[in-house]
């Protein structure tokens, strides 16, 4: 029988386990780092871009923006939540740092930030008080997959569990960031042409698609389903169409393959009017019999769903769904403006997170906010394509590893690498892309001098793996053979700064992704075609890949000149990061502190109001009463 140990023995054992575990991790990393010393010469020397031309950036700026001087905005968010008696107060907001960047022919761009940024900066926020017992009905963290329409009584939902796991504030903040970016993009007074977000655009879109993917929840947990816009209720087909509404003819989006085939057919019929199946196949450039059969199946399904009509093998679009995107955009602006701009006195509901539907109040759930955020991202992408706005996402800390796990193995299999390393040495590399690149930079200080950037590659590589049957020119989807939408975002890693006194003191490697722009990125020399066997048919996939550092990439050169000019050298905590995002973060933190003070002061006022003493005693939780008594005792002592 195992005897119980004393408290001191338990502490000693915990210390020993921790030291041993940490030591093993350090030794493992030391072993992995030893394999990095020859990685630059053996592989990365052709994939890292070091020289960025100011004169070319000046020319590209005039070509892309139509001007050598443009306005920019960096956007960051903040959130806060705290229990207040039987309520939880959720707060989320987003704030922008704005200014002007002027490109010069012979020097790096000049950046000027708008004055009185805290007072004049653009910002939106919302605060939502919700009773603790109502949170599981609103927050999809607590939705029960097996019974979406019922409350799971077997699951213990203590107050602490609900308070500690609620994600409502985070969802409000995320929606706010994208909605503010969209509002700035369409604002004719701001004339913003560069938008910087403290997020990975490609990863965020994939995450939002996942968060809205469970159709069994839609009827049970979505309040925007059935909400009327222009006299038409939003139905499931509207949500299906808008979830994947990334449409760009010049880029061939959506692509006529895999699950995107449905949307390619939808956009084609919407654009061309009534078409026969043969005409649809010809427009989509599909001649293969197996792929043609898939088109036939999707046409049948679209007719069954009521999206398309069929008369004598001629297909047309149901008139309701011809206006889907316009109605969804109006839905987003109605609810977004109400959520972030409407004054309490002007709202017709008891809470900003409630909407009126069929004469009754309904909570907007976090599923609804996920839908609205995804739609807002698609609206932002559409405006950036239309207005030539450079949309960039920057992520400080990332555990991404698709460069190591997907891109390099696929390029190796296809013979696209000029240099390579042995599979054994490759496997020993650190697990994350950021650690690999950051370490290689430190181990090769004379050869890799910041600022530098990795080549840009299609974010679709993140969802691809080498073909499971080892066929040349074929790839497979990483999960269930699904491959994300190509030609939408381009991804890279950058390191922007090093200390003047110590060349080994370098800033962190950042993950950067941006929107694809067809006129600059979609060229034959930048496109690689693969094949994917999906649903019994071989389908082509065109991805954008700048194969090596010698391939011309005007927008990467422009973007790096922007990021270098915006990397502060005089702010230690922002070393090698982005100053507009740093300022936006400071503005967000200031607003956070102001809101927190308001909530805390309100709580203190209620606690000290003698008229509410009995109410407070019975409505406050045991923990709140104990905390207040203990605080009073400490003050007395």
N, C-alpha and C positions, 0 to 999 in steps of 0.2 A: 504494500500500500504506500502511495506517495504522501509524504508528510507535508503539511503546509509550511511554507517558509516564513521567516520573520520579515518585517517591513524592510529592514536594512539589507537582508539577503536579496529581497525582490528588487530593490533599487540597484544593488551591485550586479545582479544578473541582467537587468535591463541595460545597464551601462556597457557590460561586456558584449551583449548581442548587438547593440548599436555600433560599438567600435569595430567589431568584426565585420559587420555588414558594410559599414562605410569604407573600411580598409579594402575589402574585396572590390568594391565599386571603383575606388581610386586606382587599384592595381589593374583592373580591367580597362579603364580609360587610358592608363599609361601604356598598356600593351597596344591598344587601338591607335593611340597617337604616334607610336613608333613607326607605324606603317604609312604615316602621312608625309614623311620627309621627302620621298621621291615622287609624290603624287603630282606636283605641279609640272615637272619635266615629263613625267610619264603619261599624263592625261590632260591636265587643266590648262596648259600653256596655250592651247588653241581655243579654249572656251572662255577665257577671261579677257575682257576688254579693258584697257587701261587708259588709252589716249582719247580725250573728248575735245572736239574742235569747236571753239567759240564762233568762228566765222561761219561754219556750216550750220550751227544752231541758229545763228542770226538769219541766215537764208531760209532755213526750215520754218522758223517762227513766222516770217513774212508769208511763206507759202501756206502754212497750216492755219494761222490766225488771221492773216491778211494785215498784220501790223507787227511792228517790232516791240511794242509796249502794250501789255494786256493786264487785266485785273485777275487776281487769284483769291481763293478762299481755302483755308484749312479748317476742317470740322472735327470736333471731338465731343464726347458726351459724358454725362455723369448720372448717377442714380443714388437713391437713398430710400431706405425703408426702416420703419420702427413701429413696434406695437404701442398703441395708446389705448389702454383699458381694453375694451372688447373689439377694438379696431386695429387694422394695420394700415399705416400711411405709406403709400407708394409714390415716389417721385422720380421722374426721369426727364432729362432735357438734353439739348445739343446746342453748341455754341460755335461761332465762326470767327476766325482771325482773317482779316482781309487786307489787301494791299495791292501794289502794282509792281510788276517785274518788267524791266526794260532790257532787251537783248542788244549787245554791242558787237561790232564787227571784230574788234581786236582784243577784247577782254571778256571776263566772265560777266554774266548779267548782273544788273543792279536791282536790288530788292528794296522797296520802300513800303513800310507798314503804315496803315491808316492810324491817325492820331486818336487819342482818347478811346482806345479800343474797348475797354470795359464798359464805358457808358454808351458807345455808339455801335458796338458789335451786334451782328445779327444773332438771335438766339430764340429758341422755342422750348417750352417745357410744359409739363402737366403734372398735377397731383391728384391722386385717387385714394380716398379712404374706403376701405372695404372691411366689413365684419369678418372676424377670423373664420367663423363657420361657413361663410360664403366663398372664401378663397378657393377651396377644392372644386367649386363649380365653375370658376373663372380661369384657373391656372391649369394648363394641360399637363403639367408635371404630375398632377394627381388624377388625371383621367384614367379610367380602367379600360384597358384594351379589349378585354373579353366582353365587357358589358358597358359600352359607351353611353347608353341611355339611362343607366342606373348607377346609384351610389353604391360603392362596394363597402358593405357594412362590416366585413370581416377584417378590413385593413385598419389598424389603429392610427387615428389621425389626432394626435395630441397637439395642443397649441404650439409647443416648441417645435414639433415636426413641421407644422404648416409654416410657421414664421421663418424657420431656418431653411426651408426648401422652396419657398415661393419665388417665382422668377418674373413676377409682373413688372417690377421696377426695371429690370433689365430689358424686357420687351418694349416698355415705353421709351427707354433711352435709345434702343436700336432703331425703332420706328422714327424717332425724332431726328436722328443723324441723317438717315436717308431722305426724310421729308424736307429737312432744312436744305440739304444739297439740291434737291429737286426745285425747291422754291427759289434758291439762288440762281439756278440754271435758267429758269424761265423769267426771272425778274429783269425787265428792260432797263431799269435804272442802275442796277449793280453791274451789268455787262461782264459777268464773271466768265473767263475763258479757261481757267485751270482750277480744278477741284481736287483737293487732297483729302482723303479719308483715312482715319486711323484704323483701317480694317483691310483684310484681304478680300477683294471683290469676288474672285472666283470661288473661294472657300465659303464666303458668306452666302452666295447664291445657291451653292450646293446644299448648304445647311438649311436654308429657308425652303428649298424644294423638299428636303426630307421632312421638315417640321410640318409641312402641309400635305404630305403624301397619303395619309391614312384616310381613305374615303369613307370608312365606316364611322368616322368621327364627324363628318361634315354635317349630316342631318341632325345629329344629336347635340353637337357642341358649337356649331357656327351660327352666329346671329346675323351675319351679312347675307347668308343664304335666305332668300325670300325678301330681302330688303329692296324696296322699289326705287328705281332710278329712271326718271323720264317715263313713269307709268309702267315700266317693265320690271318685274321682280328678278333679282339675280338668282340664276338657277345653277345646277351642278355643271351643265355644259359651259356656262360662262366662266366658272372657276377653273375648269379643266383647260379651256382655251387660254385664259389669262395667266395661268401658272407657267406656261411655256411661251409667253408672247415675246419672243426675241426675234424680230423680223428685220432683215437687212438684205435686200435683193442683191446688192453688189457683192456681198460675202456669201451668198447662197444659203442664207439662214432663214428658217430652220432647214437642216440638211434632210434629204429624202431617204433616210435610213433608220433602222431600228425603231424605237418608240417615237422618234421625231417625224416619222413618215406621216402620221395622222395630221400633224400641224403643217407639214409641207403641202399636203393635199388641201387643207383648209385655206391656207393663204393663196394657193394657186387659184382655186375656184373663186375666192373672194376678189382676186385681182383680175381674172380673165372673164368671169361670168360663167355661163353654162358651158360644160365640156363633156365630151364622150370619154369613155375609159381609154381609148386609143390616144386621144389628144392629151389626156393627163399623163400617160406613159411617155409620150413624146416630149412634153414640156419638162418632165422630170428626168429625161434622158435615161429611161429604164427600158432595156431590151431583153435582159435575161428573164427566162421563163419563171424561175423561182421568185425573183423579185416582183415580177408582174403579178404573180399569184398573191403575194403579200399585199400589193396595192388593191387587188380585188377584195381581199378580206377586210382591209381597212375601209374601203368604200362602203361595203355592206354594213360594217359596224357604225360608221358615221350616219348612214341612212337610218339604221335602227335607233340610234340615239337622238335622231331628229335634227342633227346639225346640217345634213345635206338632204335634198329631195331628189328623187329619181323618177324620170319619165322616159321609158323606152331607151334605157341605157345612156341617158343624158342626165348629167348631175348638175345641180345648182345649189346655191347656199340658201338656207332658211333665212328669211329677211331679219328675224330677230338677232341672229348671230353675226349678221353683217355689221351690227352696231355694238357688239360685245365690248371691244376695246375702248370705245368712246364712253360707254356707260360705266365700265370699270374704272377708267381714269376719273370720271366725275364722282364715282363712289369714293375713291381715295381722297380727292380734294374736299368733298363734303365732310367726310369723317375726320380727315386730317386737320382741316381748318377749325372744325368744331372742337377737336381734342386739344389743339395747341393755341388757338387764338380766341375762342369764344369766352366771353365773360360769364361768370356764374349767374348774373342777373338775366342773361339772354338765353340761357339753356332751358329747354322744355322738359328735361329729365332731372331726376334727383341726383344724378352723378354723371360726370363727363364721360365715364366709361360705359354708360348705358345709352341705348338708342331706342327710338320708338318704331315699332314694327307692328302693323295691324292694330294700332291703338294701344299697344301694351309696351311696357318697358322691358328691355332685354339687355343683359350684360354683354359687352364685347369681350369675348374670351381671348386668351393668349393665342389660340388658333386663329382667330380673326385678325389679331394684330400681326401674326406671322404672314397671313395672306396679304394684308395691307402693305407690310414692309417689302415683301417680294414684288408686289405690283409696283410699288414706288421705285424700287431698283430698276425694273424694266422701263418705267417711265423716264427715269434719269438717263439710262442708256440711250433711249430713243432721242431724247433732247440733245445729248452729247454728240450723237451721230449727225443730227440735223443742224446743230449750231456750231460744229467743230469746237467742242469743249474738250480739253484734255482731262480725262478722268483717271486718277491715280490712287491706288490703295497702298498703304505702307503699314507693315506689321513689325513691331519691335521684337517681340519674343514669339518664336514659333518652333514647333516640334515637327514641322513638315520634313518628309524624307523622300519625296517623289523624284528629286534629282538623282539620288543614289539608287532607289529601288525601281524606278520606272524609266526615266529618260536615258540614263547611261546604258543600262542593259539593252534597251530597244535600239539605240544608236549603234551599239556594239554588234548586235545580231544582224543589222542591216548594212554593216560596213561603212557607217557614216562618220566614224571616228578616225582621225589621222593617227592618233596614238591611243594606246590602251594599256591596262595593267592586268596582271593575272587574276583569275577569279578568287584565288586564295587571299591575295593581298586586298582585293576589293572588299571581300567579306569582313575583313578585320577593321575596316574603317569605322569611325564613330557612327552612331545610329541616325543622327539628325543632319540634315544638309547644312544648317547654320554652323554646327560645330566642326564639320569637315572643312568648310570654306574659311571659317575664322582661324582655325588651327593652321591650315595651309598658308594663309596670309602671314601668320607669325613666324612659321618655319622658313619662309622664303622672303625675308624683308627687302632684299635688294631687287628681287625679280617682280614682286607684287607690291606696288606702291599705291596706296589709296590716293585719290578715289578710283575705284574700279567697279566693274559690273560683270556678272556672268552674261553669256549670250541670252537672248530672250527666246522662250519656247512656249508653245501652246499649253494653256492650262488643262486641256483635255488629256495630256500625258499623265496627269495625276490619277486618272481613272483607267489607264491602259497598262497592260503587262505584256511581255513577250508571248507570242502565240503558244498556246499550250500543246500544239501538235508540232512545234518547231518548224513551221513553214516560213519560207522567206517572203518578206513583204506583208505578212499577216501579223495582226495583234489580237489580243483578247481583252475583254473588259475585266477590270480588277475584281468587281463584285457582280456575280450573276451575269457575267458577260455584258454588262452595261457600260457604255463609254459616254462620258459627258459631252456636252455640246462643244464642238470645235470652232475655231476661228472667232471666238468671242472675247477671250482675255489672253494676254501674253504675260508671262511670269519671268522674274529674274531675281537674283540676289545681289545686293550692293554693299560696299563698305566705303564710307564717305570721308573719313578723317583719320589722321594720325597726329600725335603730339609733335611739336617742333623740336623739343629737347630730347625726346626718346622715340625713335622710329618704331620700336616694338610696342609702344603704347598706342593701340588702335581702337577705333570705335567698333561697336557690335555690327555684325552682318545683319542687314535688314531684308525682309522679304518684300518685294515690290511687284505688284501686278497692275496692269492698265488695260483699258478698252482697246480692242483692235480697230483700226481705221483702214478701210479697204484700199483707199488711194495710195497709202504709204506701206502697208504691211502685206497685202494680198497680191503678191507678185510671183511669177513662175519660179524664180530662183529661191523664194522663201517657202515654197510649198512642197511638202512630202506626202505622197499618197500611200496609204496602207489599205489592207483588206481585213474585214472582220466577218467571220461566219456567224450570222445571227438569224435565228428562226428558219434554218435550213437553206438560207441564201447567202451568197458572198456579196458583201456590200462595201463600196469604196468609202474611205475616210480621208479627207484632205485636212492636214494639220499644218499650222504655220511654225516653222523652225528656222532660225538663223543659225546655220550649221557651224560656223566658226567666227572668230573675231574679225576676219577679213571681209565678211559679207556686209555690205553697206546697210545700215539701219538708221535712217534719218531721225525717226521719232525717239529711238533709244538715246541717240546723241543729244537731242533736244531735251529729253526728260532728265538725263544725267546732268546737263548744264544747269537745269532748274534746281535739281536736288542739291548739287554742289553749292550753288549760290545761296541756298536756303539752309545750309548746314552750319549752325553757329559754332564759332571757335571760342567765344568768350563766355559761354554758359556751360559750366562743368557738367551739370545734370542733363544737359541736352546734347552732349558731345557726340557728334556724328549722326544726330537725328535730324528732324525737320522743324525749323523754328516756327512756321505757321501752326503746325500741330502742337508744338510745345506751348505757344501762346494760347491756342484754343483750349488746351488742357488746363492752363492756369485760370482762364475765364470760367471754365466749367467747375473747377474746384472752388473758386470764389462764390459762384452761385450755389454750389452745394453747401458751403459753410453758412451762407445766408439763410437758405431754406431750413437747414438743420437747426439753426438758432431760433427760427420762427416756430418750428414744431416743438422744440424743447421748452421754449418760453411759454407756449400755449399749454403744454403739459404741466409746467410749474404753476401757472395761473389757476388751472383747474384744481390741482392738488391743494392749493392754498386758499381756495375760495370756500369760506365757511358755509355758504348756502348749499354747496354741493357735497359737504362732508359725508353725509349718510349715503348719498349716491356713490361716491368714490369708494367707500368702505365695501359696499356690496358688489360693485361692478368691477373693481380691480381684482387681479388674480392674486393667488397666494404669494407668488414670487415677487410681484410688484409691491405688495404690502411688506413683505420681509425685507426687500431691498431698501424701501423708504425708511423703515425702522432702523435697519443697520446703519444707513447713512446718517440718520439723526444721532445715533449712539456714537458714531465716530466723531461727529462734529462736537458733541458734548465733551468727549474725552480730550 
